[in-house]
Amino acid sequence: MNCFDYIKPKTIAEATDALAKFGSSAQVLAGGTDVLIELRRANGKTPQVVIDIAGIQELNGLLSANGTIILKPLATHSQLSSSTELNQSAQLLSIAAASIGSPQIRNRGTVGGNVMNAATCADTVPPLVALGAKVKLQSADGERLFDMADFFIKPYKTKASPNELLTEIQFQKLPLNARSVFIKLGRRNALSISRLSVAAVVAQDESGVITDARIVPGAAFPTWRRVAEAEHLLIGEKPSKELLR
């Protein structure tokens, strides 16, 4: 492993102060399922300092209030997949988290790391885009809020500045008349990296007519976006085999 300095802040303020000091020379470490692999590569990029945020308690957990769900970036994939709240009000995200890697990876990997790494195969991102999620970034200078659909520039590149830390992911609960799903295709049934995935949300009125449709492919484009053309074909119609062909 290459040599670097190591900082383990206890608060968000300590972390953002360190990022203000080191900027692009720093690497934030959360669960480490991707970062540690990169650090071990002899030809990998070596940061001057690794900032380990795993001990910052205010960055962990899942909150629900007034119809809004707030995910803290250190929430693990296991936490998301086993969350009763998510299974009831954002099931597609729970399904996606359960599909990631092995139990060991799900126990260590975090939703914040999955988002900030910005790999096209990231499984939690399509559901979050479909949910209309927003990301909150914090620095020593203040906070910024982005729609997740506009947050990604290209694979492995977001609009976050080197001095900013992801502190929240927030979205509205799906209404009771909505159903959601996440499906992925890989080269095997378990421990697979997505070759193609899709997150979808559909809401229907009392007569069965589709009133809302959101479709977000994963691992299909350089960044994630809703497929408006397909969504428009569904809205105003009733589900049928002919419609879905």
Steps between C-alpha positions, in 0.01 A plus 500: 500500500620851420591741781273784613403691813184402687243716678196373690269794581227466761268770366385640167676827584831321552456316170417812300792686659730221385351511150545878492867451584584212266238532223570280199799346680259324739300180462186451710463148641163360612437126465812456291368231265624696197754743648714238674531301178618811318749585775654153475568533128864572427403716204202662670471865592647557847342776710705712734255424779208264559214648702311217671145618573374164630504621861279806445174396664297786350569354153337165578141385497166544327239755606135541405289809570210682334504280193873540440768234537852614579784257442827574668800413280640235736179296488607159372337298227397250768325776692313609188400148399366414846326833566128460564453865406661457158321172433171680555562837333794457258525129431707534183790641703478217752502245216800666338699505823426131556637418153846646563796265537525258790379532861848621595489773234147603600605521865792733417398686184308824545238683298715813512797316358287348224377846400831687525697230318263558206572172322246437223422160654406651839180327604357754745521796262222407250245458783609827659464687170156341452406616849599858414768500767712800591854496637624744762867593499675683782829687511665746735333772290142371526259256335381423147204292385480320165234297326663161465400485133723807441780403738705276271731633228642176362603158636690546828447878493240704691440871554639481854803721558812350662423683826141371527361206696175318426287528814146403392293336230133595523185410309124487540328175591311341216122540521287204604375450143855458365690179437871474434761249391871465429633234262861433405675276251847362567717212394387291795219490754705608801798728562435657161584844367212648302537476124159661473242598758176694522311675778132568444214665685136489386197657669138426406169663582196312631401390149846357429617778268871581531539852640876504554787302349871528563754281322875526561747259335832421661830405333347611170620861464801697632269653764149426625184654361133427476372367168229757437389351168414165660338668800268705278383184323379359833332803657126508435485131410403185686767228531472227238724259313458708187602820678814347647627335182 
